[in-house]
């Protein structure tokens, strides 16, 4: 299962966002989170992709009512964002 968050971050908050994302990437990962990657599109949008072992692992990490870490981070820097979930059909 892959979660993708696309965000627009106010330019004056991008440095704060990058520092916080680096810190988040060093923190202990939830069970089943295999990796997270940060991309910047040519038009300035940001994309966070998180690959999970399976849907159940992702759902377990979201139990307890806490907002996912990536969404909480984006909210903290005033970003607008959308998110999508994908199943992985093939990985080479």
DRENTORKOL-3810 file (N, C-alpha, C; in nm, 4 decimals):
REM DRENTORKOL-3810
@n.u->0.0849; n.v->-0.1157; n.w->0.0000; ca.u->0.0000; ca.v->0.0000; ca.w->0.0000; c.u->0.0898; c.v->0.1225; c.w->0.0000
@n.u->0.0575; n.v->0.2167; n.w->-0.0864; ca.u->0.1328; ca.v->0.3406; ca.w->-0.0890; c.u->0.0374; c.v->0.4564; c.w->-0.0639
@n.u->0.0784; n.v->0.5451; n.w->0.0248; ca.u->0.0062; ca.v->0.6695; ca.w->0.0491; c.u->0.0862; c.v->0.7819; c.w->-0.0151
@n.u->0.0186; n.v->0.8698; n.w->-0.0869; ca.u->0.0839; ca.v->0.9846; ca.w->-0.1497; c.u->0.0106; c.v->1.1107; c.w->-0.1074
@n.u->0.0864; n.v->1.2051; n.w->-0.0559; ca.u->0.0316; ca.v->1.3345; ca.w->-0.0154; c.u->0.0946; c.v->1.4402; c.w->-0.1054
@n.u->0.0114; n.v->1.5183; n.w->-0.1713; ca.u->0.0576; ca.v->1.6284; ca.w->-0.2551; c.u->0.0265; c.v->1.7576; c.w->-0.1818
@n.u->0.1270; n.v->1.8446; n.w->-0.1704; ca.u->0.1102; ca.v->1.9649; ca.w->-0.0888; c.u->0.1661; c.v->2.0883; c.w->-0.1572
@n.u->0.1057; n.v->2.1999; n.w->-0.1226; ca.u->0.1578; ca.v->2.3306; ca.w->-0.1583; c.u->0.1931; c.v->2.3993; c.w->-0.0275
@n.u->0.3196; n.v->2.4361; n.w->-0.0149; ca.u->0.3713; ca.v->2.4940; ca.w->0.1088; c.u->0.4048; c.v->2.6402; c.w->0.0826
@n.u->0.3636; n.v->2.7296; n.w->0.1727; ca.u->0.4020; ca.v->2.8695; ca.w->0.1537; c.u->0.5539; c.v->2.8800; c.w->0.1402
@n.u->0.6036; n.v->2.9501; n.w->0.0391; ca.u->0.7488; ca.v->2.9560; ca.w->0.0150; c.u->0.8309; c.v->2.9962; c.w->0.1370
@n.u->0.7795; n.v->3.0866; n.w->0.2176; ca.u->0.8539; ca.v->3.1312; ca.w->0.3354; c.u->0.8602; c.v->3.0255; c.w->0.4455
@n.u->0.7852; n.v->2.9153; n.w->0.4310; ca.u->0.7842; ca.v->2.8085; ca.w->0.5316; c.u->0.8566; c.v->2.6825; c.w->0.4838
@n.u->0.9098; n.v->2.6836; n.w->0.3604; ca.u->0.9730; ca.v->2.5640; ca.w->0.3052; c.u->1.0941; c.v->2.5191; c.w->0.3854
@n.u->1.1781; n.v->2.6115; n.w->0.4322; ca.u->1.2942; ca.v->2.5737; ca.w->0.5127; c.u->1.2532; c.v->2.5050; c.w->0.6410
@n.u->1.1514; n.v->2.5579; n.w->0.7056; ca.u->1.0971; ca.v->2.4978; ca.w->0.8273; c.u->1.0430; c.v->2.3577; c.w->0.7984
@n.u->0.9717; n.v->2.3450; n.w->0.6867; ca.u->0.9167; ca.v->2.2159; ca.w->0.6467; c.u->1.0280; c.v->2.1131; c.w->0.6238
@n.u->1.1306; n.v->2.1503; n.w->0.5487; ca.u->1.2397; ca.v->2.0572; ca.w->0.5196; c.u->1.3108; c.v->2.0120; c.w->0.6466
@n.u->1.3369; n.v->2.1046; n.w->0.7376; ca.u->1.4024; ca.v->2.0682; ca.w->0.8633; c.u->1.3152; c.v->1.9726; c.w->0.9435
@n.u->1.1858; n.v->1.9999; n.w->0.9498; ca.u->1.0950; ca.v->1.9136; ca.w->1.0256; c.u->1.0797; c.v->1.7765; c.w->0.9588
@n.u->1.0795; n.v->1.7733; n.w->0.8241; ca.u->1.0692; ca.v->1.6441; ca.w->0.7557; c.u->1.1931; c.v->1.5593; c.w->0.7825
@n.u->1.3109; n.v->1.6218; n.w->0.7804; ca.u->1.4342; ca.v->1.5471; ca.w->0.8106; c.u->1.4287; c.v->1.4893; c.w->0.9517
@n.u->1.3829; n.v->1.5697; n.w->1.0459; ca.u->1.3701; ca.v->1.5229; ca.w->1.1842; c.u->1.2705; c.v->1.4079; c.w->1.1927
@n.u->1.1585; n.v->1.4204; n.w->1.1257; ca.u->1.0578; ca.v->1.3150; ca.w->1.1235; c.u->1.1144; c.v->1.1867; c.w->1.0637
@n.u->1.1963; n.v->1.1996; n.w->0.9611; ca.u->1.2516; ca.v->1.0806; ca.w->0.8947; c.u->1.3511; c.v->1.0060; c.w->0.9839
@n.u->1.4053; n.v->1.0735; n.w->1.0838; ca.u->1.4986; ca.v->1.0092; ca.w->1.1769; c.u->1.4282; c.v->0.9472; c.w->1.2970
@n.u->1.3015; n.v->0.9803; n.w->1.3165; ca.u->1.2250; ca.v->0.9291; ca.w->1.4307; c.u->1.1913; c.v->0.7814; c.w->1.4100
@n.u->1.1520; n.v->0.7160; n.w->1.5166; ca.u->1.1115; ca.v->0.5759; ca.w->1.5084; c.u->0.9906; c.v->0.5629; c.w->1.4170
@n.u->0.9951; n.v->0.4630; n.w->1.3299; ca.u->0.8898; ca.v->0.4428; ca.w->1.2311; c.u->0.7794; c.v->0.3529; c.w->1.2881
@n.u->0.6558; n.v->0.3773; n.w->1.2474; ca.u->0.5481; ca.v->0.2864; ca.w->1.2866; c.u->0.5724; c.v->0.1472; c.w->1.2281
@n.u->0.5243; n.v->0.0468; n.w->1.2951; ca.u->0.5345; ca.v->-0.0912; ca.w->1.2472; c.u->0.4712; c.v->-0.1002; c.w->1.1081
@n.u->0.5448; n.v->-0.1562; n.w->1.0139; ca.u->0.4926; ca.v->-0.1768; ca.w->0.8790; c.u->0.5254; c.v->-0.0669; c.w->0.7801
@n.u->0.5773; n.v->0.0466; n.w->0.8258; ca.u->0.6188; ca.v->0.1527; ca.w->0.7327; c.u->0.7544; c.v->0.1141; c.w->0.6756
@n.u->0.7598; n.v->0.0923; n.w->0.5456; ca.u->0.8825; ca.v->0.0461; ca.w->0.4828; c.u->0.9735; c.v->0.1611; c.w->0.4417
@n.u->0.9150; n.v->0.2691; n.w->0.3907; ca.u->0.9963; ca.v->0.3860; ca.w->0.3568; c.u->0.9054; c.v->0.5045; c.w->0.3251
@n.u->0.9631; n.v->0.6220; n.w->0.3392; ca.u->0.8965; ca.v->0.7461; ca.w->0.2993; c.u->0.9953; c.v->0.8275; c.w->0.2176
@n.u->0.9432; n.v->0.8930; n.w->0.1160; ca.u->1.0278; ca.v->0.9742; ca.w->0.0290; c.u->0.9609; c.v->1.1088; c.w->0.0076
@n.u->1.0434; n.v->1.2109; n.w->-0.0070; ca.u->0.9948; ca.v->1.3467; ca.w->-0.0321; c.u->1.0416; c.v->1.3906; c.w->-0.1701
@n.u->0.9479; n.v->1.4392; n.w->-0.2499; ca.u->0.9778; ca.v->1.4860; ca.w->-0.3843; c.u->0.9291; c.v->1.6299; c.w->-0.3986
@n.u->0.9974; n.v->1.7054; n.w->-0.4833; ca.u->0.9523; ca.v->1.8393; ca.w->-0.5176; c.u->0.9282; c.v->1.8433; c.w->-0.6678
@n.u->0.8075; n.v->1.8792; n.w->-0.7057; ca.u->0.7719; ca.v->1.8882; ca.w->-0.8472; c.u->0.8309; c.v->2.0155; c.w->-0.9069
@n.u->0.8441; n.v->2.0183; n.w->-1.0363; ca.u->0.9007; ca.v->2.1334; ca.w->-1.1046; c.u->0.8153; c.v->2.2591; c.w->-1.0850
@n.u->0.6872; n.v->2.2414; n.w->-1.0562; ca.u->0.5998; ca.v->2.3570; ca.w->-1.0357; c.u->0.5940; c.v->2.4013; c.w->-0.8890
@n.u->0.6781; n.v->2.3413; n.w->-0.8035; ca.u->0.6853; ca.v->2.3820; ca.w->-0.6640; c.u->0.6021; c.v->2.3001; c.w->-0.5677
@n.u->0.5166; n.v->2.2120; n.w->-0.6181; ca.u->0.4409; ca.v->2.1247; ca.w->-0.5285; c.u->0.5350; c.v->2.0233; c.w->-0.4646
@n.u->0.4962; n.v->1.9722; n.w->-0.3500; ca.u->0.5723; ca.v->1.8699; ca.w->-0.2792; c.u->0.4894; c.v->1.7424; c.w->-0.2749
@n.u->0.5564; n.v->1.6283; n.w->-0.2801; ca.u->0.4882; ca.v->1.4995; ca.w->-0.2716; c.u->0.5624; c.v->1.4135; c.w->-0.1696
@n.u->0.4873; n.v->1.3595; n.w->-0.0755; ca.u->0.5418; ca.v->1.2639; ca.w->0.0206; c.u->0.4802; c.v->1.1290; c.w->-0.0136
@n.u->0.5652; n.v->1.0320; n.w->-0.0433; ca.u->0.5193; ca.v->0.8952; ca.w->-0.0693; c.u->0.5636; c.v->0.8074; c.w->0.0453
@n.u->0.4696; n.v->0.7313; n.w->0.0990; ca.u->0.5005; ca.v->0.6381; ca.w->0.2071; c.u->0.4566; c.v->0.4989; c.w->0.1650
@n.u->0.5497; n.v->0.4057; n.w->0.1694; ca.u->0.5210; ca.v->0.2681; ca.w->0.1305; c.u->0.5025; c.v->0.1845; c.w->0.2563
@n.u->0.3882; n.v->0.1178; n.w->0.2641; ca.u->0.3531; ca.v->0.0350; ca.w->0.3791; c.u->0.3544; c.v->-0.1116; c.w->0.3392
@n.u->0.3823; n.v->-0.1980; n.w->0.4358; ca.u->0.3826; ca.v->-0.3423; ca.w->0.4109; c.u->0.2480; c.v->-0.3854; c.w->0.3538
@n.u->0.1389; n.v->-0.3361; n.w->0.4105; ca.u->0.0047; ca.v->-0.3684; ca.w->0.3634; c.u->-0.0947; c.v->-0.2693; c.w->0.4242
@n.u->-0.2177; n.v->-0.2786; n.w->0.3808; ca.u->-0.3221; ca.v->-0.1869; ca.w->0.4274; c.u->-0.3447; c.v->-0.2002; c.w->0.5780
@n.u->-0.3354; n.v->-0.3226; n.w->0.6286; ca.u->-0.3580; ca.v->-0.3468; ca.w->0.7712; c.u->-0.2538; c.v->-0.2747; c.w->0.8570
@n.u->-0.1276; n.v->-0.2738; n.w->0.8125; ca.u->-0.0217; ca.v->-0.2039; ca.w->0.8870; c.u->-0.0480; c.v->-0.0540; c.w->0.8890
@n.u->-0.0919; n.v->-0.0007; n.w->0.7760; ca.u->-0.1214; ca.v->0.1421; ca.w->0.7705; c.u->-0.2406; c.v->0.1747; c.w->0.8607
@n.u->-0.3430; n.v->0.0930; n.w->0.8578; ca.u->-0.4604; ca.v->0.1161; ca.w->0.9420; c.u->-0.4235; c.v->0.1071; c.w->1.0896
@n.u->-0.3385; n.v->0.0122; n.w->1.1256; ca.u->-0.2972; ca.v->-0.0030; ca.w->1.2656; c.u->-0.2222; c.v->0.1208; c.w->1.3145
@n.u->-0.1406; n.v->0.1800; n.w->1.2283; ca.u->-0.0648; ca.v->0.2990; ca.w->1.2663; c.u->-0.1560; c.v->0.4195; c.w->1.2873
@n.u->-0.2722; n.v->0.4162; n.w->1.2268; ca.u->-0.3658; ca.v->0.5291; ca.w->1.2370; c.u->-0.4687; c.v->0.5105; c.w->1.3475
@n.u->-0.4653; n.v->0.3970; n.w->1.4172; ca.u->-0.5582; ca.v->0.3764; ca.w->1.5273; c.u->-0.5246; c.v->0.4720; c.w->1.6409
@n.u->-0.6224; n.v->0.5016; n.w->1.7205; ca.u->-0.5995; ca.v->0.5903; ca.w->1.8328; c.u->-0.6356; c.v->0.7338; c.w->1.8021
@n.u->-0.6775; n.v->0.7603; n.w->1.6784; ca.u->-0.7254; ca.v->0.8926; ca.w->1.6439; c.u->-0.6184; c.v->0.9973; c.w->1.6163
@n.u->-0.4901; n.v->0.9579; n.w->1.6201; ca.u->-0.3857; ca.v->1.0562; ca.w->1.5901; c.u->-0.3768; c.v->1.0791; c.w->1.4409
@n.u->-0.3553; n.v->1.2051; n.w->1.4042; ca.u->-0.3381; ca.v->1.2411; ca.w->1.2635; c.u->-0.2053; c.v->1.1828; c.w->1.2154
@n.u->-0.1996; n.v->1.1280; n.w->1.0924; ca.u->-0.0727; ca.v->1.0794; ca.w->1.0382; c.u->0.0352; c.v->1.1883; c.w->1.0456
@n.u->0.1578; n.v->1.1464; n.w->1.0725; ca.u->0.2682; ca.v->1.2400; ca.w->1.0959; c.u->0.2892; c.v->1.3361; c.w->0.9792
@n.u->0.2816; n.v->1.2873; n.w->0.8565; ca.u->0.3032; ca.v->1.3748; ca.w->0.7402; c.u->0.1958; c.v->1.4827; c.w->0.7326
@n.u->0.0717; n.v->1.4461; n.w->0.7604; ca.u->-0.0363; ca.v->1.5444; ca.w->0.7544; c.u->-0.0240; c.v->1.6459; c.w->0.8676
@n.u->0.0129; n.v->1.5996; n.w->0.9853; ca.u->0.0329; ca.v->1.6913; ca.w->1.0980; c.u->0.1453; c.v->1.7901; c.w->1.0669
@n.u->0.2534; n.v->1.7416; n.w->1.0081; ca.u->0.3650; ca.v->1.8283; ca.w->0.9708; c.u->0.3197; c.v->1.9328; c.w->0.8690
@n.u->0.2494; n.v->1.8900; n.w->0.7672; ca.u->0.2035; ca.v->1.9842; ca.w->0.6642; c.u->0.1090; c.v->2.0887; c.w->0.7233
@n.u->0.0205; n.v->2.0467; n.w->0.8109; ca.u->-0.0694; ca.v->2.1418; ca.w->0.8755; c.u->0.0091; c.v->2.2437; c.w->0.9576
@n.u->0.1171; n.v->2.1990; n.w->1.0218; ca.u->0.1948; ca.v->2.2880; ca.w->1.1082; c.u->0.2659; c.v->2.3997; c.w->1.0317
@n.u->0.2881; n.v->2.3793; n.w->0.9012; ca.u->0.3537; ca.v->2.4838; ca.w->0.8204; c.u->0.2552; c.v->2.5548; c.w->0.7272
@n.u->0.1268; n.v->2.5354; n.w->0.7509; ca.u->0.0257; ca.v->2.6071; ca.w->0.6738; c.u->0.0090; c.v->2.5587; c.w->0.5313
@n.u->0.0401; n.v->2.4331; n.w->0.5051; ca.u->0.0290; ca.v->2.3785; ca.w->0.3694; c.u->-0.1149; c.v->2.3387; c.w->0.3385
@n.u->-0.1488; n.v->2.3458; n.w->0.2112; ca.u->-0.2717; ca.v->2.2827; ca.w->0.1645; c.u->-0.2297; c.v->2.1490; c.w->0.1055
@n.u->-0.3133; n.v->2.0477; n.w->0.1230; ca.u->-0.2714; ca.v->1.9160; ca.w->0.0760; c.u->-0.3901; c.v->1.8263; c.w->0.0437
@n.u->-0.3607; n.v->1.7295; n.w->-0.0419; ca.u->-0.4544; ca.v->1.6230; ca.w->-0.0754; c.u->-0.3794; c.v->1.4923; c.w->-0.0601
@n.u->-0.4533; n.v->1.3840; n.w->-0.0431; ca.u->-0.3855; ca.v->1.2558; ca.w->-0.0310; c.u->-0.4644; c.v->1.1468; c.w->-0.1017
@n.u->-0.3878; n.v->1.0467; n.w->-0.1444; ca.u->-0.4444; ca.v->0.9326; ca.w->-0.2167; c.u->-0.3775; c.v->0.8053; c.w->-0.1668
@n.u->-0.4495; n.v->0.6950; n.w->-0.1793; ca.u->-0.3951; ca.v->0.5633; ca.w->-0.1469; c.u->-0.3892; c.v->0.4806; c.w->-0.2749
@n.u->-0.2831; n.v->0.4025; n.w->-0.2874; ca.u->-0.2629; ca.v->0.3172; ca.w->-0.4047; c.u->-0.2278; c.v->0.1771; c.w->-0.3593
@n.u->-0.2716; n.v->0.0788; n.w->-0.4351; ca.u->-0.2200; ca.v->-0.0562; ca.w->-0.4136; c.u->-0.0991; c.v->-0.0734; c.w->-0.5061
@n.u->-0.0031; n.v->-0.1478; n.w->-0.4604; ca.u->0.1158; ca.v->-0.1745; ca.w->-0.5407; c.u->0.0872; c.v->-0.2987; c.w->-0.6235
@n.u->0.0815; n.v->-0.2821; n.w->-0.7526; ca.u->0.0514; ca.v->-0.3923; ca.w->-0.8432; c.u->0.1776; c.v->-0.4626; c.w->-0.8914
@n.u->0.2870; n.v->-0.3901; n.w->-0.8959; ca.u->0.4134; ca.v->-0.4489; ca.w->-0.9411; c.u->0.5271; c.v->-0.3656; c.w->-0.8847
@n.u->0.6296; n.v->-0.4301; n.w->-0.8360; ca.u->0.7524; ca.v->-0.3625; ca.w->-0.7921; c.u->0.8700; c.v->-0.4413; c.w->-0.8498
@n.u->0.9529; n.v->-0.3750; n.w->-0.9238; ca.u->1.0633; ca.v->-0.4428; ca.w->-0.9905; c.u->1.1896; c.v->-0.4447; c.w->-0.9105
END
